[in-house]
Amino acid sequence: QVQLVESGGGLVQTGGSLRLSCAASGRTFSSYTMGWFRQAPGKEREFVAAIYWSAGSTVYADSVKGRFTISRDNAKNTVYLQMNSLKPEDTAVYYCAARPAVTARTAVVGVYDYWGQGTQVTVSS
């Protein structure tokens, strides 16, 4: 049973930084695609970033490119999302997701089989 547990959310001022963590357990994740998504009130869940666990290559949404960095720690089975230069429009619940295969459709919500419970990020203006 795959389990994903997010942490690291909180309240930060505009221009500040946060680092989200996603602790993954229950499988060997070397062949997985791991994604971060977010959902603001009244809006659909949207893609933020993804990483191919084995290769370490990354994909980003245009809205966060240059500000956010996704990475993984093999020893800790953890995926991170470093968020810098935060803006009020980044306010959302952030979710970690996992797909047990490599996929080019990293931005598609339905592609992912496993989801965490989410962590709230609030950026004040």
C-alpha positions, 0 to 999 in steps of 0.5 A: 500500500503506497502512502504519501504524507505531505508536510511543510505548509504554512503561512508566509509573506509575499516573497518568502519561501517554503519547502514542502516534503512528501514522504513516500512509503510502501513501495520501491519508487525508482520507476515512479513519476512523482508530482506536486499539484495544488488546488485553490478554493473554487478552482480545479486541481492544477499541476505544479511540478513533477520528477521522474524518480529514477532519472531525476529529470523534472517538469514544471508548470509555466506559472512556477518555473524559475521559482519552484524546484522539485527534488527527491532524496532516494535514501529518505524516500522523500520528494521536496518542493522548494518554493521561493518568491512566493506570491498570493496566487500560490495560496492553495492546498498542495498535494503530492501524487505518485504514478507507478510508471514513467509518463509524459502526461505529468500534468494530468490529474487522472494519470496519478494513482496515489495522492497525499492528504494535502498541506495548506500554503497561504501567502499573505500580501 
